[in-house]
Amino acid sequence: GVTSWAYDSGGKILLEPFLAGENIVAVASSNGKLALISADDGKAIVETQFQQPPVSLAAGGGRVFLAFDGNVTALGLNGTVIWNAPFAGSIGQIGYSDGKVYFTSNAKLYSVDASTGEAKWASDADDSFLSRPVRHFGGIYFGATDGRLYSFDASSGRLRWSYQTGGLIMSTPLVTDDGVYFGSNDCYFYAVSPAGNLRFRYKTNDGVWAEPEVYDSRGRQVVVFGTNDGKIYGLDAQDGTEQWAFSSYGKPTSTLRSGSEFIFGTSSGRIYSLAPSPICSFTYPSSLEMVGNFPIELEGMASADTGVLGVEVRTNNGEWVAAEGKGIWHSSVDFTPMQPGAVTVECRARDNTGSVESGEYSFLMLIKSDTTPLQKMYLTSPSEVDPKKSFNISVEDERGVDIRGVTFSIGTENKTADSPLEVTLGRSGIVPIT
């Protein structure tokens, strides 16, 4: 986390930097400058100025590839232009693999020789925007603005299959031997088989633009991705079951895996190094939800490789308070004494070895207002029962979820319990329930 060097490009760095050669980093900036800098000390080896900023940057095979409106340019590591090829229309992100570059332009996917700039084939497909074509085992995969994830044969350009989603696909897909993982603007994360059949989809609260990553956890693959509302998720790569989640400040970039940790930046200007064990997250309420002068039952999940020992919650950097539960937890927080305005709630998990999360914690931003109306609850009970048989009375919130710690008054008897409450009246007649 300590800065070892910094390079000033003179403009904003809007494209992902690439490792162009051994210890050489290619960086393009908004002022149209391409810089090849030393990864050891950050000093510029070559700086080349163009008349306009590039819309895409890639590197491979000892070359750097830049896309501008209407053409693609290849440069050597000494800054010399090797070839320049015109293409009609806006050019999408460039993918490099095995001596070829792949990109979309004017509703076609192109395969271009990286040495000469000669187009090998062009196939009809909708344009990509942020989704970079990925080659894996003879296939080219990318997401397009028509909401489809495409798979083409890398040799011939023949369309193998496409999978339709409900929104634009900005996410560069993660392609493994077992499947293809990607997100969509329809607020779902998808996993499809190598044949293009849906394996699972996972509902999120916002669009998924970041490229996924995968790692092994206790013999099972976990796929990691970020959503535009700042959540980082870890899902079982086979069935999509949520393993953990983390709330960051700002929209996350794609994650870079380093050993057992994940490094990513956010639109807030922060860079995180996230170790997903132990880790906790919030599942209720949603961020920026209004709270008032009453308690709220916070809910969440936690996970750890060695098992979860417990979870703690705090508000506005106050004292940590133990929550109820482990893998699935809840904690009642009374917002009555808090001042109106933003309230930050954080959680942290502790595993069975005693290790506890540290540094940045998963958080929830809520808005306290003295005018927020009380929450509604809904009581359900049969109107007529056998006085000798038990029956259930349930109290639910607006989501239809049972409420904990409800005080019931049934005739002359008072009880406090979690809904649903099992009751036997024992007598006939009208019985009031409050």
TAZI-V365543 format. One line per field, one symbol per residue. phi: phi as a letter, one per 30 degrees, with the letter a starting at -180 (. if undefined). A space follows every 10 residues. Layout:
# TAZI-V365543
phi: ???
This chain:
# TAZI-V365543
phi: .cdcabccdi adcccddbdc adibccbcbd diccbccddd bidddbbbcc dbddcabaal iibccbccdj abbcbddcjd dcabbdbdid cddcccahib cbacahibcc cbdddciddd abbdaddcbc dcebcahibc bacbddiccc bcdddciddd abbcccaecc dddccbdclb bacbddibcc bbdecjcdca bbdbcadccd ddbbbcbhib dcccaccdcj dccbcedcbi ddcaabccdj ddddcccbic cbcacbddjc cccccdadab accadddidd bbdadbddba bbbadcjcda bbbbbhiddd bdcdjbdcba adbcceddde kdbccbbbcb cdcjdbebid cdbbcccdbd cddedcbbcb addbbddccd bcccbbdddi cecciccccc icccbcaddd cdbbdiacjd bdbb
